[in-house]
Every structure is written in C-alpha cells, then in structure tokens.
Amino acid sequence: MLGSAVQNVIAATDVVFLARLSKADLAAIGIVGVFYLIIAAVGFGFSKGGQIMIARRMGEGQVGEVGRTFYAMVYFELLLAIFMFLFMQYGSLQFFSHFVDSPEILFKCIEYLEYRSYGVFFSYIGVAIVALYTGVARTNFIVIDTLILAVVNFILNWGLIFGKWGLPEMGIAGAGLASTIAEIVAFVLFVIYIFFDKKAVEYNLFKLPKVDYELIKQQQKIATPIVAQAVVGMGSWFFFFGLVENLGERESAITSMMRIVYLVLSIPCWGFASGINTMVSNLIGQNRKEEVLPLIWKTAFLCLVVTFAISLPVVLFPQYSLYPFFGEINLDLIQDAQYTLYVLFGILMIFAVGGVYFNGLAGTGATFFGLMIQTVCAVAYVLYVSFAVKQLQVGLEWAWAAEIFYWIAILGMSYWYLKSNKWHKLEV
C-alpha cells in the first residue's frame, strides 16, 4: 500500500502544511499537485510493464531474467525523466496559463515546480525499484523506505515552508524542495538495500546489461496502455480541478482539501490494486488461471473492508479527524465540505472494488482493453463535469459525484471482460 502511494503521501504532506499558510497556497497545490501526480503516474505506469513481466518470470521459475528485465525498465525511465524535467522547467508556465486564471495561483504553481521538477529522476528510478521488489513479492523494505521518505518530507516541509530551524522561509517553493530531497534520501536508501540484498545476485542485479531494445519494446507494449490510462484518468481529474478553480478561490480550496482526503483514504485501494497486478501475473505464469477470478474477488472484498474501516470515522467526524491536519484557519472549509465528504465515501466504496478488478485485468496482460475502458469512462467523466459545472452550475457534491459514475462503469466493464475468459489467450 505504502509503496504504491509514495506520491500520495508526499502530496498529502504538502497540502497539510500549505493549508496553514493561505487559501491561495492551498488552491495552488491542489492544481499543481494533480499535475505532478500525472507526471509521477506516467513513470509509475511504465514501471508496471516491468513489474508484470518480472512477476511472470518468477512464476515461470526464471529468476535469472529478473535483472535484465529490471534494467530495461531503468534505462527507459531515465530517458523519460529527462524529457519530463525539461518540460516542467521550460514548458510549465505556458501550460498552466491555459488552465489557471488567477495570476497569484499561477505564480505559486510555477514556483513549486521550479524545485519539484528535480525529483522526477529519483521518482522514476524509485518506482522501477518498487516494481522490482513488488514483482518478486518481497515488499518489506518498500514499507520502511516509504515511511522514511514520509518522515523526511514532513520535517523538511515544516522547516522550508515556514523557515524553522534556521532554514530559509520559502513558502510553496519550500514544499517542492522538501519533496525532492525526501525522494533523493529514499532513492539512496534503496540503492544501499540492493547492495546488501543477498538475493540480488540471483536476480543478476549486479550485472549491468547492454540496452536490450527488444525487451524494452516488449515492456512498453504492455505498459503504454497503462500509462495512457493514467494520463487519461488523471488528466480528466486535472480538467476537473481547472473548472473548479474558475468557480472561485474558496471552492478550489475546498476541493483541494477533499482531494488530499481522497488520496490518503484511497491508499489501501492503490495498495491492493498494485498487489493484484503481481499476484494475477504470477498465477498465470504458474498456469493456474482458474484461480485468478476468485483471487480478485477476495482481494476486492478485503480492500472494501479496510477502506470502509478507515473512511467511516473521517466522514462522520471530520471536525475531529481533519482539524489536526488542516488547522483552525480552515475550520470553516471543513464544515462546508461535510456533504462533499458523504459523496467521497460513496466514491471510495466503489473504487475499493473497481480499482482491484481493473488492475486485476491489467495483471492478465489485457492492458489495451483496459485503455479502451478508461478512455470511454474518462470522456464521459469530462462531459458530465463540464455540463454540470459550466451549464447547470451545480454544487461541489454533484461535481464530485462524477467519480461514482466513473468507477461504476470501470467496475462493470472490467468484470465483464474477466468473466469472458478472453485473457486466457494473451502472452506476456
């Protein structure tokens, strides 16, 4: 769960501190935070191709192929990181000017990315390492590393945003710098762990292979639809935040708060979804296809129970559960967000099941069909939000309700495909 939610943890920490700075900072991190999540999702999506292949090789007993598959993933992630860094450094101002009307919020978005963009190198290699250890089903250190990252990010956010402990007072730029430093620390610890990992030799991790273009191509064939899914899905979310920003700074601030509550409460969903990728692919590698559907259902049920247990107290008692994170300055926003929280609870319940089924489908290798599902649902999502916000001018509750319709459609189509058994003929 934690390894799949690294960027969620970082985003949550940034919002918690910036919420205490000003409503403009809260609104800005709501928009730029989603933008960076899209950047992170691209790297995470490409790592999924490697993770599925590593899990399949492990299921087949080809342990020595793990290292070659891993480095093919790393080479591509590095190239991708260079491209994303250049885009954030030189193209972000023009990009955001199309979505953000407020000059103050626009300036804060660019200020954040100026420092945050350097973290993309460590983020992308980091997700490749997470994919490696998730693929071989050895995730213990992922938990430790993510917790260290969260602690470092928390401490540095406090110091660099508000100028504590002799550090410069940098505001939202300090949040970007803190997150980047935290990712560097997490990356260094992962490298040290690999160096002392006794099984690294079995995986051939200490043999740096030549660039295998065929293997990279094979990974991208699996991963590209997953990346496209992430871009389409997160892109529609970015579009949603852009529309809400146009309604006013207060509405944007409330939505930013709800976004971070959504990200935190959905951590179990992302964790179970990532785990089902590996488990489904491993089972297929062992030629145990008849166990795939029962496994997905059991995982979805467990995910639903866990999500329900952690979400219900937050929804019923937000004045107690959210106040410590967002502070007295945003107490009025917490009160105004009560009905939106009820909608969010419904979203999480559907997502808990739909996310697992959708990622179980990806574990079979049917990533292109997954892309078609997500594209159809995202287009419907954007049309609904545009009509609801611009034409009907509904409240935030009905705008957020688009997520419920979105995940119901995702769940229905994923379930239909898995029951059809068409994935039995796919090769990875």
N, C-alpha and C positions, 0 to 999 in steps of 0.2 A: 504493500500500500504506500509506504513512505517513498520507496524508490520511484514509483510511478508519479508521485505528486511533488517532486522537488520544486518545480516552478510554482505550483500552488502554494507551497509553504513559503517561498520567497515573496510571492505576490501578497499573501496574507500578512506577512510581517511588514511589508512596505505600507500597506493600507492602514494597519493598526497604528503605526507611528504618524503617518501623514494626516490621518483623520484628526489628530490632536494639533496639527499645525494650522490648517484653514480649510474651509469648504472648497476653495479653488484648487488646493493641492489634492484634496480627496477626489474631486471631479476629474482632475488631470490624470491621476494614477489609475482611475477607472478606465480611461480610454487608452492611455499608453501601456497600461498593464495588460490589457487584452491584446494589443498589438504585439507586445513581446511574447505573450503566450502563443501567438500564431507562429512567430519566429522559432520559438522553442519546440512547438508541435511539429514543425517541418523536420527538424533534426530527430526528434523522438520517433516520428513516423518512419523515416528512413532506417532507423535502427531496428524497427520491428521486422523488416525483411531479414536482417541478420539473425535476430532472436528466433524467429520461426525456423530458419534453416539450421541454427545451432541445436535447437530442441529436437528437430527431426534427425540430425546426425547422431545425437545422443541416444535417441530411441532406437536407431539402427545399430548402435554399438560402435560407430566410427568416431571415437574420442579424439584421435589424432587430427581430424579435419577441423576441429573447433577453432584452433589458432588461425588457420588460413582463412576461414570464414570471418573471424573477428577482424583481422587486419584489412580484409577487403572492405569491411564496413567502416573502419577507421579512415582509410585513405579517402573514401568518398565524403565522409563527414567533414574532414579537414578542408577539402575543396569547397564544400558547401558553406562552411563557416566563413571563409574568405569572402565569398560573394555576399553573404548576409551582412557582414561587417561593413563592407563598402557601401551597401545600400543604406544602412542605418546612419552612417557617417555623412553621406553626401546626398541622399535622396529623401530623407525623412521629413524635412521641412516642407518640401513641395507636396509630399504625400499627405501629410496631416492637414495642410491648408485646405484640402478638398473636403474634410470632414468636420473640422473644428472652427466654429465662428468666433469664439472669444479669443482675442489676442493674448490675454493673460494665460489662459489654459494652454494655448498653442505653444507659447514660450516655455511653459513648465514641462510640456511633453518632450520638447527638443532638449531641454536642459537635462532631463532624466536619461535620455538615450545617449547623450554625449559620453557618459561614463558606463552605462549599462551595456553598450554595444561590444565592449572589450570582453565581456563574459561569454560571448557566443562560442568562442574557441573552446573554452573549458566545458561549457554546457554540452556541446555536440560530442566531444570525446567522452565526456562523462556518461551520456546516455548510451554510447556504444559499450562502455564497460558495464553499465547496468543491464543492457541487453545480453551481454556475455554471461553474467552470473545468474540472470533470470532464466536464460536458455538452458543452462546446465543445472538449474534448480538448486542453487546454493546462494541464498539471498541474505544470509545473516549479516554480512558486513555492509550490505546496502542500507540496512536499518541504522547501523552505527554511524555510517558516513553521512546519511541524511540528517540524523539528529545533530551531529557536529556542525554541519552546514547551517542548520536552523539556528543553533546557539550563536555561532559566529555572526550570522546575518542579523540576529536580534541585537547583540551587543553593539555591533558597528552602526546599525541604524540609529540606535539611541545616541551614540557618540557623534556621528557625522551629520545627522539631521538637525540636532539641537545644539551641537557644539560642546558636548560634555567631555570631561577628562582631557582637556587641552587640545582636543581635535577641532578643526575648523567647522563653523556653523554653515552648512551647505544647503539645507532645505531638501527639496526633492532631488537635487543632484547628489546629495549625500546618500539617499536611498539607492540610487543607481550604482554608486561606487561601492557601497556596503555589500550589495548583492553580488557584484562582480568579484570582490575579494573573497567572499564566502565560497563562491564556486571554485576559485583557484585553490583555496585550502582543501575543499572536498576532493578536487582532482588529484592534488599531491598525495593525500592520504590513500586514495585508491591505487595510485601507482606503487606506493610503498607496500600496500597489501598484496598486490600482484607479485611483487618481487619476493615476498616471503611465503607465498601460497605454494604448498607442496605439490598440488595438482596442476600447477601452471605448466610444468614440464610435460605432463601427459597431454595437455591441450596444445602443446607446441607454441606457447606464448612467447618464449624467448628466442624463437627463430623468426626473424623479420623477413617475410617472403617478398618476392617481387610483386609488382602490381598485376593482379590477375583480372584483366578486363572482362573475361567471360563470367567469372564468378561475381564481379561487381554488377554486371549486366543482369545476371540471374537474380541477385538480391533486389535490384531496382525494379525488376518485373513484378516481384511480389510486393515491394514497398511503395512504389509510386502510387497505386490506387489508395493505399492507406494514407499517404501524405496528402493526396488530393482530397480525401475525406476530411482530414484535419483542417486543411485550408478552407474548404467549403463550409465545414461546420463552424470553425472559429471565425471565419470571415463573415458569416451571417450574424454571429454574435457581435463582432466589431461594428457591423452595419447597424445593429440594434442600439448599441451604445451611442453611435453617432446621432441617431434620430432622437434619443432621449436627451442628449446634450443640447439639442436645439430647443427643447421644451423649457430649459432654464437650468440655472446652476444648482438649485435645490433638488430638482428631480434627478439631475445627473449624480448628485452626491448620494441621494438615497439609493439609486441603482448601483453605484459603486460599492456601497456598503453591502447591499444584497448580493452582489457578485462575489464578494470575498467570503460571505457566509456560505454561499453556494459552493465555492471552490473548496472550502475547508470541510464542509459536511459531505462532499462528494468524494473525498479521499478514499474511503473504503470501496466505493464503486470503481474508481480507477484502478485500485489495487487488485480487486478480484477480477476485473476485466483483463488486466495485464497478465495475471496468473493463468487465466483460462486460455490465453494465447499459447503459452508454453505447454500446458497440460494436454490440450487437444492435439497439438502438433506431435507431441511425444507419443501419445496413444496411437495415432495414425502410423507413426514410424514403427511401432511395435505390432502393427496390423491388428489392432483392437478397435476397429471402427464402430462396432456395435455398442461400445461403452461411452461414446462421445456424447450423445444426447442426454443420457442420464447424468453424466458428469456436469454438463452445462446447467441442467435444471437444479441440481443440488447446490452448485456454486451460486446460481442466481438467488435461490431461496436463502442461503446463508448471507449473501450480500444484502438482501432485503431486510433481514432480521437485524443485522448490525447497523445498517443505515437508519432504520426506524428507531433503534435504541438511542443513538447519539443525536438524532434530529429532533425528536419529540420535545425534550426539555427546552431546547433553544427556541422552538416555535411557540411553546406555551408560556415561557417565562423570559422573553427577550430582554426585559428591563434588568434582569439579574445576570443572564448569560452573556449579553453583548456589551453591557455597560463597562465592564473592566477592560474591554478591548478598544472601544471607541471613545470612551471618556465622557465627561459631563458636557463638553462643548457640542456633542452630537446626540444628547439625550432626546431632544425633540425629534430628530430624524428617526431614532429607534422607535419612538411612539408612533410616528406617521407611517412606519414601514410594517406595522402589525399585520394588516391584511395581505400585503405582499408576501410576508412570511408564510401565511397559510397556503398561498399558491406555490411557494417554493417547496413546502413539504410534499405537496402532490407531485411536483416535478421529480423530487428525489426518490420517491417511491417507484415511479415508472422507470426512471433512469437506472435504479438499482438492478432491475430485471433486464431492461432493454439493453443496457450497456454490456452486460455479461453475454447475452445472446449474440449481440452484434460482434463482439470481439471473439467469441467462440467461432463464429462464421469466418473471421479473418484467420484464425488458427488452422482452419482446414485448407487455407491457400486460396479461398474464393474472394480475393481482395477486389477484383474488378467488379464483381456483383455488388460487393459492399459499397464501392464507389457510386454505382448507379443508384443504390438505395439512398445514400446520403445526399446525393445531388438532387434527387427528386424532393426529398424532405426539406432540404435547405432552401430550394426555390420556393416551395410552399410557405416556409417559415418567413422568408423575406417579404413575400407578397402580403402575408397576413399582417406582419408588423407594420409595413408601410401603410396599408389601408387603415389599420386600427389606430395608429398614432397620427398620421397626417390627415386622413379623411374624417374618421369618426371622433378623433381626439379623445380616446378613452383614457382611463386612469392607468397607472402602472400595473395594477393587478391583471388587467386584461392583456396588456402588452407582454407581461411575463408568462401569461398562460400559453403563449405560443410554444414554449418549451414542453408543455404537457402534450400538446398535439404532435409535436415533433417526435418525441420519444415513443409515443404510442404507435406511430407509423413505422418507426425504426424497428420496434419490437415485433410488430405484426409481420413485416416483410422478412426479417431475419429468421423468425420461427418457421415461416412457410418454406424458405429455401433449405433450412437444415432438415426439415421433415421430408423434403423431396428426394433426399439422398443423391442429388446431382454432384455433390462434392466428392463422392466416392471415387470418381474417375480422375480427379486432379492430381498433378505431380508437383512436388516441391524439391 
